[in-house]
Amino acid sequence: MISSDQIKKSIEASIPCEWIQVEGEDGRHFNAVIVSAEFVGKTMIQQHQLVYRALRERMKDDVHALSMRTLTPEQWVNAQSSK
């Protein structure tokens, strides 16, 4: 079984993140919010592909489902200020 922290570290090893939160209770299903300048100018699909590439081996064996929200730093600031 894999932990949320291990997923987080795998993402951070491939993508420079300004902020990241990964949660999961059963070791197979996870939710993530990832903020990175690497996402600037990319479509949501391209952003998610970056994350999936970062988790390539883990997605094959350890992770059954990953729900993610990817944001650029600007989108993150705007989302935080609208709360």
Order of alpha helices (4+ residues) and beta strands (2+ residues): alpha-beta-beta-alpha-alpha-beta-alpha
